[in-house]
């Protein structure tokens, strides 16, 4: 099983470029291309209720996730691209490798939501001082289209079999927040079905 994440996958390219400029101002290096593909260690995939991190500058990020089986059949689920934001200023790919990538156990066949793809709803919340606070809320239409994802992966020689792809996220409601827990969901209104995951953030002691 191979694991990939597509970064800077906003459908509105102008807004994506503006976001890149904002990130550059806080030290995050400019991507080599837009979107940008990150090939990750598949052992980072996690279905655990706990996320262990170093330092207090990491955060989750709700993503729509495509799962390609050995035959190339596709299912859809939700994941969190949990990332160390401090290390992100040094290397985006290294920052993504430092944290687990939580993924929900439940999946929906892609064909069941194919016609609804752009209207799938992504939400997330962060646990701050014992209370869940809204963090993200948007539609998959914020992300490059499904066909664009497929084309992009093929152009980057990704074999669309036996792989998992984190395909992008939606904007933050009110900036980065670093909490003690994270939960997120992907909802199909057509199917009246929601897939969700939740985990607690555990801080490792530093020397």
ChimeraX commands (.cxc) that place a marker at each C-alpha (Angstrom):
marker #1 position 0.00,0.00,0.00 radius 0.5
marker #1 position 1.33,3.43,-1.02 radius 0.5
marker #1 position 0.36,6.68,0.68 radius 0.5
marker #1 position 0.21,10.12,-0.92 radius 0.5
marker #1 position -1.03,13.59,0.01 radius 0.5
marker #1 position -1.85,16.36,-2.43 radius 0.5
marker #1 position -1.00,19.79,-1.07 radius 0.5
marker #1 position -2.13,23.20,-2.30 radius 0.5
marker #1 position -5.10,21.54,-3.99 radius 0.5
marker #1 position -7.49,24.49,-3.89 radius 0.5
marker #1 position -9.71,24.75,-6.96 radius 0.5
marker #1 position -9.41,28.55,-6.99 radius 0.5
marker #1 position -5.80,28.86,-8.10 radius 0.5
marker #1 position -5.60,32.59,-7.40 radius 0.5
marker #1 position -6.66,32.12,-3.78 radius 0.5
marker #1 position -4.24,29.21,-3.45 radius 0.5
marker #1 position -1.36,31.40,-4.65 radius 0.5
marker #1 position -2.43,34.13,-2.21 radius 0.5
marker #1 position -2.34,31.54,0.59 radius 0.5
marker #1 position 1.16,30.49,-0.45 radius 0.5
marker #1 position 2.30,34.11,-0.15 radius 0.5
marker #1 position 0.77,34.32,3.34 radius 0.5
marker #1 position 2.60,31.16,4.39 radius 0.5
marker #1 position 5.89,32.48,3.00 radius 0.5
marker #1 position 5.57,35.45,5.36 radius 0.5
marker #1 position 5.62,33.09,8.37 radius 0.5
marker #1 position 8.53,31.06,7.00 radius 0.5
marker #1 position 6.82,28.20,5.16 radius 0.5
marker #1 position 8.78,27.48,1.96 radius 0.5
marker #1 position 7.09,27.96,-1.39 radius 0.5
marker #1 position 6.05,24.68,-3.07 radius 0.5
marker #1 position 7.89,23.58,-6.20 radius 0.5
marker #1 position 4.59,23.25,-8.02 radius 0.5
marker #1 position 0.87,23.85,-7.43 radius 0.5
marker #1 position -0.62,21.43,-6.52 radius 0.5
marker #1 position 2.27,19.55,-4.92 radius 0.5
marker #1 position 2.43,15.79,-4.34 radius 0.5
marker #1 position 3.92,14.28,-1.18 radius 0.5
marker #1 position 4.85,10.60,-1.09 radius 0.5
marker #1 position 4.50,9.48,2.53 radius 0.5
marker #1 position 5.41,6.47,4.64 radius 0.5
marker #1 position 2.29,4.22,4.62 radius 0.5
marker #1 position 3.08,3.19,8.18 radius 0.5
marker #1 position 1.90,6.67,9.20 radius 0.5
marker #1 position -1.70,5.62,8.57 radius 0.5
marker #1 position -3.47,5.29,11.90 radius 0.5
marker #1 position -6.86,4.21,13.21 radius 0.5
marker #1 position -5.84,4.89,16.81 radius 0.5
marker #1 position -7.76,7.10,19.23 radius 0.5
marker #1 position -4.48,8.75,20.27 radius 0.5
marker #1 position -2.01,10.97,18.44 radius 0.5
marker #1 position 1.45,11.35,20.01 radius 0.5
marker #1 position 3.31,14.53,19.12 radius 0.5
marker #1 position 6.45,16.44,20.09 radius 0.5
marker #1 position 5.88,20.07,20.99 radius 0.5
marker #1 position 2.63,21.99,20.93 radius 0.5
marker #1 position 2.62,23.29,17.36 radius 0.5
marker #1 position 0.92,20.50,15.47 radius 0.5
marker #1 position -2.64,20.45,14.19 radius 0.5
marker #1 position -5.08,18.26,12.33 radius 0.5
marker #1 position -6.66,19.04,8.97 radius 0.5
marker #1 position -9.76,17.33,7.59 radius 0.5
marker #1 position -9.23,15.77,4.15 radius 0.5
marker #1 position -11.28,13.79,1.70 radius 0.5
marker #1 position -9.41,10.54,1.12 radius 0.5
marker #1 position -9.51,8.22,-1.90 radius 0.5
marker #1 position -8.74,4.56,-1.36 radius 0.5
marker #1 position -7.75,2.54,-4.45 radius 0.5
marker #1 position -7.88,-1.23,-3.97 radius 0.5
marker #1 position -5.80,-3.85,-5.79 radius 0.5
marker #1 position -8.22,-3.79,-8.73 radius 0.5
marker #1 position -8.30,-0.02,-8.96 radius 0.5
marker #1 position -11.81,0.27,-7.53 radius 0.5
marker #1 position -12.23,3.47,-5.50 radius 0.5
marker #1 position -13.83,4.17,-2.16 radius 0.5
marker #1 position -14.05,7.42,-0.23 radius 0.5
marker #1 position -13.41,8.19,3.41 radius 0.5
marker #1 position -12.15,10.96,5.68 radius 0.5
marker #1 position -8.72,11.51,7.21 radius 0.5
marker #1 position -6.68,14.08,9.08 radius 0.5
marker #1 position -3.42,15.37,7.63 radius 0.5
marker #1 position -1.99,16.09,11.08 radius 0.5
marker #1 position 1.15,18.19,10.59 radius 0.5
marker #1 position 3.91,19.69,12.70 radius 0.5
marker #1 position 3.56,23.39,11.88 radius 0.5
marker #1 position 6.95,24.34,13.35 radius 0.5
marker #1 position 8.83,21.86,11.16 radius 0.5
marker #1 position 6.71,22.98,8.20 radius 0.5
marker #1 position 8.83,26.14,8.03 radius 0.5
marker #1 position 11.85,23.92,7.35 radius 0.5
marker #1 position 10.33,21.29,5.06 radius 0.5
marker #1 position 6.69,20.62,4.30 radius 0.5
marker #1 position 7.31,16.97,3.42 radius 0.5
marker #1 position 9.35,16.36,6.58 radius 0.5
marker #1 position 6.63,17.98,8.68 radius 0.5
marker #1 position 4.05,15.63,7.18 radius 0.5
marker #1 position 6.25,12.60,7.90 radius 0.5
marker #1 position 6.56,13.48,11.60 radius 0.5
marker #1 position 2.91,12.88,12.52 radius 0.5
marker #1 position 0.53,9.97,12.07 radius 0.5
marker #1 position -2.18,10.27,9.43 radius 0.5
marker #1 position -5.47,9.27,11.09 radius 0.5
marker #1 position -8.04,7.70,8.78 radius 0.5
marker #1 position -11.60,6.52,9.38 radius 0.5
marker #1 position -12.35,2.81,9.19 radius 0.5
marker #1 position -15.61,3.28,7.29 radius 0.5
marker #1 position -15.69,3.89,3.53 radius 0.5
marker #1 position -18.23,4.72,0.83 radius 0.5
marker #1 position -17.94,3.32,-2.72 radius 0.5
marker #1 position -16.99,6.21,-4.98 radius 0.5
marker #1 position -19.75,5.40,-7.45 radius 0.5
marker #1 position -22.32,6.03,-4.69 radius 0.5
marker #1 position -21.21,9.67,-4.36 radius 0.5
marker #1 position -19.78,10.30,-7.83 radius 0.5
marker #1 position -22.63,12.65,-8.82 radius 0.5
marker #1 position -22.45,14.41,-5.45 radius 0.5
marker #1 position -18.66,14.76,-5.22 radius 0.5
marker #1 position -18.51,18.57,-5.16 radius 0.5
marker #1 position -21.28,18.77,-2.55 radius 0.5
marker #1 position -19.73,16.41,-0.02 radius 0.5
marker #1 position -19.28,18.28,3.26 radius 0.5
marker #1 position -16.01,18.39,5.22 radius 0.5
marker #1 position -16.02,19.54,8.84 radius 0.5
marker #1 position -13.59,19.53,11.74 radius 0.5
marker #1 position -13.39,20.64,15.36 radius 0.5
marker #1 position -10.53,21.15,17.80 radius 0.5
marker #1 position -10.69,20.41,21.53 radius 0.5
marker #1 position -9.63,23.60,23.35 radius 0.5
marker #1 position -9.79,23.94,27.13 radius 0.5
marker #1 position -12.23,21.06,27.32 radius 0.5
marker #1 position -14.62,22.40,24.67 radius 0.5
marker #1 position -15.01,21.46,21.01 radius 0.5
marker #1 position -14.50,24.50,18.75 radius 0.5
marker #1 position -15.39,24.64,15.05 radius 0.5
marker #1 position -12.21,24.56,12.97 radius 0.5
marker #1 position -13.23,23.87,9.36 radius 0.5
marker #1 position -16.50,23.69,7.45 radius 0.5
marker #1 position -16.72,23.53,3.67 radius 0.5
marker #1 position -17.54,21.58,0.54 radius 0.5
marker #1 position -15.28,19.33,-1.50 radius 0.5
marker #1 position -15.83,21.86,-4.32 radius 0.5
marker #1 position -13.08,23.88,-2.61 radius 0.5
marker #1 position -10.65,21.22,-3.84 radius 0.5
marker #1 position -9.61,20.47,-7.42 radius 0.5
marker #1 position -12.17,18.26,-9.18 radius 0.5
marker #1 position -12.10,14.48,-9.03 radius 0.5
marker #1 position -11.11,14.30,-12.71 radius 0.5
marker #1 position -8.28,16.78,-12.04 radius 0.5
marker #1 position -7.09,14.62,-9.14 radius 0.5
marker #1 position -7.03,11.53,-11.34 radius 0.5
marker #1 position -5.17,13.34,-14.12 radius 0.5
marker #1 position -2.68,14.88,-11.69 radius 0.5
marker #1 position -1.86,11.52,-10.09 radius 0.5
marker #1 position -1.35,9.86,-13.47 radius 0.5
marker #1 position 0.91,12.71,-14.61 radius 0.5
marker #1 position 3.03,12.04,-11.51 radius 0.5
marker #1 position 3.27,8.31,-12.26 radius 0.5
marker #1 position 1.09,7.23,-9.35 radius 0.5
marker #1 position -0.31,3.78,-10.01 radius 0.5
marker #1 position -3.97,4.03,-9.10 radius 0.5
marker #1 position -4.07,0.65,-7.42 radius 0.5
marker #1 position -3.35,-0.35,-3.84 radius 0.5
marker #1 position -2.85,3.23,-2.69 radius 0.5
marker #1 position -4.42,5.85,-0.44 radius 0.5
marker #1 position -4.49,9.53,-1.38 radius 0.5
marker #1 position -5.25,12.45,0.92 radius 0.5
marker #1 position -6.73,14.86,-1.62 radius 0.5
marker #1 position -6.92,18.24,0.07 radius 0.5
marker #1 position -8.76,20.27,2.66 radius 0.5
marker #1 position -11.09,23.23,3.13 radius 0.5
marker #1 position -10.27,26.65,4.63 radius 0.5
marker #1 position -9.87,27.22,8.36 radius 0.5
marker #1 position -12.69,29.06,10.10 radius 0.5
marker #1 position -10.40,31.20,12.27 radius 0.5
marker #1 position -6.73,30.38,11.80 radius 0.5
marker #1 position -4.55,27.59,13.18 radius 0.5
marker #1 position -5.46,26.16,16.58 radius 0.5
marker #1 position -3.48,23.63,18.58 radius 0.5
marker #1 position -5.72,21.63,20.87 radius 0.5
marker #1 position -5.89,18.45,22.92 radius 0.5
marker #1 position -8.11,16.63,20.46 radius 0.5
marker #1 position -9.34,16.68,16.88 radius 0.5
marker #1 position -12.42,15.31,15.20 radius 0.5
marker #1 position -13.60,15.54,11.62 radius 0.5
marker #1 position -16.21,14.20,9.25 radius 0.5
marker #1 position -17.22,13.72,5.63 radius 0.5
marker #1 position -20.95,13.85,4.95 radius 0.5
marker #1 position -23.08,12.82,2.00 radius 0.5
marker #1 position -26.44,14.56,2.16 radius 0.5
marker #1 position -27.73,12.46,-0.73 radius 0.5
marker #1 position -27.05,9.23,1.16 radius 0.5
marker #1 position -27.79,10.85,4.55 radius 0.5
marker #1 position -24.51,9.31,5.71 radius 0.5
marker #1 position -21.58,10.70,7.67 radius 0.5
marker #1 position -18.14,9.19,8.21 radius 0.5
marker #1 position -16.16,10.56,11.12 radius 0.5
marker #1 position -13.04,10.08,13.19 radius 0.5
marker #1 position -11.81,11.48,16.48 radius 0.5
marker #1 position -8.53,11.33,18.37 radius 0.5
marker #1 position -6.86,12.80,21.41 radius 0.5
marker #1 position -3.51,14.60,21.14 radius 0.5
marker #1 position -0.89,13.31,23.58 radius 0.5
marker #1 position 2.21,15.42,24.18 radius 0.5
marker #1 position 5.48,13.56,24.60 radius 0.5
marker #1 position 7.92,14.88,27.19 radius 0.5
marker #1 position 10.93,16.66,25.74 radius 0.5
marker #1 position 14.43,16.57,27.22 radius 0.5
marker link #1:1,2 radius 0.2
marker link #1:2,3 radius 0.2
marker link #1:3,4 radius 0.2
marker link #1:4,5 radius 0.2
marker link #1:5,6 radius 0.2
marker link #1:6,7 radius 0.2
marker link #1:7,8 radius 0.2
marker link #1:8,9 radius 0.2
marker link #1:9,10 radius 0.2
marker link #1:10,11 radius 0.2
marker link #1:11,12 radius 0.2
marker link #1:12,13 radius 0.2
marker link #1:13,14 radius 0.2
marker link #1:14,15 radius 0.2
marker link #1:15,16 radius 0.2
marker link #1:16,17 radius 0.2
marker link #1:17,18 radius 0.2
marker link #1:18,19 radius 0.2
marker link #1:19,20 radius 0.2
marker link #1:20,21 radius 0.2
marker link #1:21,22 radius 0.2
marker link #1:22,23 radius 0.2
marker link #1:23,24 radius 0.2
marker link #1:24,25 radius 0.2
marker link #1:25,26 radius 0.2
marker link #1:26,27 radius 0.2
marker link #1:27,28 radius 0.2
marker link #1:28,29 radius 0.2
marker link #1:29,30 radius 0.2
marker link #1:30,31 radius 0.2
marker link #1:31,32 radius 0.2
marker link #1:32,33 radius 0.2
marker link #1:33,34 radius 0.2
marker link #1:34,35 radius 0.2
marker link #1:35,36 radius 0.2
marker link #1:36,37 radius 0.2
marker link #1:37,38 radius 0.2
marker link #1:38,39 radius 0.2
marker link #1:39,40 radius 0.2
marker link #1:40,41 radius 0.2
marker link #1:41,42 radius 0.2
marker link #1:42,43 radius 0.2
marker link #1:43,44 radius 0.2
marker link #1:44,45 radius 0.2
marker link #1:45,46 radius 0.2
marker link #1:46,47 radius 0.2
marker link #1:47,48 radius 0.2
marker link #1:48,49 radius 0.2
marker link #1:49,50 radius 0.2
marker link #1:50,51 radius 0.2
marker link #1:51,52 radius 0.2
marker link #1:52,53 radius 0.2
marker link #1:53,54 radius 0.2
marker link #1:54,55 radius 0.2
marker link #1:55,56 radius 0.2
marker link #1:56,57 radius 0.2
marker link #1:57,58 radius 0.2
marker link #1:58,59 radius 0.2
marker link #1:59,60 radius 0.2
marker link #1:60,61 radius 0.2
marker link #1:61,62 radius 0.2
marker link #1:62,63 radius 0.2
marker link #1:63,64 radius 0.2
marker link #1:64,65 radius 0.2
marker link #1:65,66 radius 0.2
marker link #1:66,67 radius 0.2
marker link #1:67,68 radius 0.2
marker link #1:68,69 radius 0.2
marker link #1:69,70 radius 0.2
marker link #1:70,71 radius 0.2
marker link #1:71,72 radius 0.2
marker link #1:72,73 radius 0.2
marker link #1:73,74 radius 0.2
marker link #1:74,75 radius 0.2
marker link #1:75,76 radius 0.2
marker link #1:76,77 radius 0.2
marker link #1:77,78 radius 0.2
marker link #1:78,79 radius 0.2
marker link #1:79,80 radius 0.2
marker link #1:80,81 radius 0.2
marker link #1:81,82 radius 0.2
marker link #1:82,83 radius 0.2
marker link #1:83,84 radius 0.2
marker link #1:84,85 radius 0.2
marker link #1:85,86 radius 0.2
marker link #1:86,87 radius 0.2
marker link #1:87,88 radius 0.2
marker link #1:88,89 radius 0.2
marker link #1:89,90 radius 0.2
marker link #1:90,91 radius 0.2
marker link #1:91,92 radius 0.2
marker link #1:92,93 radius 0.2
marker link #1:93,94 radius 0.2
marker link #1:94,95 radius 0.2
marker link #1:95,96 radius 0.2
marker link #1:96,97 radius 0.2
marker link #1:97,98 radius 0.2
marker link #1:98,99 radius 0.2
marker link #1:99,100 radius 0.2
marker link #1:100,101 radius 0.2
marker link #1:101,102 radius 0.2
marker link #1:102,103 radius 0.2
marker link #1:103,104 radius 0.2
marker link #1:104,105 radius 0.2
marker link #1:105,106 radius 0.2
marker link #1:106,107 radius 0.2
marker link #1:107,108 radius 0.2
marker link #1:108,109 radius 0.2
marker link #1:109,110 radius 0.2
marker link #1:110,111 radius 0.2
marker link #1:111,112 radius 0.2
marker link #1:112,113 radius 0.2
marker link #1:113,114 radius 0.2
marker link #1:114,115 radius 0.2
marker link #1:115,116 radius 0.2
marker link #1:116,117 radius 0.2
marker link #1:117,118 radius 0.2
marker link #1:118,119 radius 0.2
marker link #1:119,120 radius 0.2
marker link #1:120,121 radius 0.2
marker link #1:121,122 radius 0.2
marker link #1:122,123 radius 0.2
marker link #1:123,124 radius 0.2
marker link #1:124,125 radius 0.2
marker link #1:125,126 radius 0.2
marker link #1:126,127 radius 0.2
marker link #1:127,128 radius 0.2
marker link #1:128,129 radius 0.2
marker link #1:129,130 radius 0.2
marker link #1:130,131 radius 0.2
marker link #1:131,132 radius 0.2
marker link #1:132,133 radius 0.2
marker link #1:133,134 radius 0.2
marker link #1:134,135 radius 0.2
marker link #1:135,136 radius 0.2
marker link #1:136,137 radius 0.2
marker link #1:137,138 radius 0.2
marker link #1:138,139 radius 0.2
marker link #1:139,140 radius 0.2
marker link #1:140,141 radius 0.2
marker link #1:141,142 radius 0.2
marker link #1:142,143 radius 0.2
marker link #1:143,144 radius 0.2
marker link #1:144,145 radius 0.2
marker link #1:145,146 radius 0.2
marker link #1:146,147 radius 0.2
marker link #1:147,148 radius 0.2
marker link #1:148,149 radius 0.2
marker link #1:149,150 radius 0.2
marker link #1:150,151 radius 0.2
marker link #1:151,152 radius 0.2
marker link #1:152,153 radius 0.2
marker link #1:153,154 radius 0.2
marker link #1:154,155 radius 0.2
marker link #1:155,156 radius 0.2
marker link #1:156,157 radius 0.2
marker link #1:157,158 radius 0.2
marker link #1:158,159 radius 0.2
marker link #1:159,160 radius 0.2
marker link #1:160,161 radius 0.2
marker link #1:161,162 radius 0.2
marker link #1:162,163 radius 0.2
marker link #1:163,164 radius 0.2
marker link #1:164,165 radius 0.2
marker link #1:165,166 radius 0.2
marker link #1:166,167 radius 0.2
marker link #1:167,168 radius 0.2
marker link #1:168,169 radius 0.2
marker link #1:169,170 radius 0.2
marker link #1:170,171 radius 0.2
marker link #1:171,172 radius 0.2
marker link #1:172,173 radius 0.2
marker link #1:173,174 radius 0.2
marker link #1:174,175 radius 0.2
marker link #1:175,176 radius 0.2
marker link #1:176,177 radius 0.2
marker link #1:177,178 radius 0.2
marker link #1:178,179 radius 0.2
marker link #1:179,180 radius 0.2
marker link #1:180,181 radius 0.2
marker link #1:181,182 radius 0.2
marker link #1:182,183 radius 0.2
marker link #1:183,184 radius 0.2
marker link #1:184,185 radius 0.2
marker link #1:185,186 radius 0.2
marker link #1:186,187 radius 0.2
marker link #1:187,188 radius 0.2
marker link #1:188,189 radius 0.2
marker link #1:189,190 radius 0.2
marker link #1:190,191 radius 0.2
marker link #1:191,192 radius 0.2
marker link #1:192,193 radius 0.2
marker link #1:193,194 radius 0.2
marker link #1:194,195 radius 0.2
marker link #1:195,196 radius 0.2
marker link #1:196,197 radius 0.2
marker link #1:197,198 radius 0.2
marker link #1:198,199 radius 0.2
marker link #1:199,200 radius 0.2
marker link #1:200,201 radius 0.2
marker link #1:201,202 radius 0.2
marker link #1:202,203 radius 0.2
marker link #1:203,204 radius 0.2
marker link #1:204,205 radius 0.2
marker link #1:205,206 radius 0.2
marker link #1:206,207 radius 0.2
view
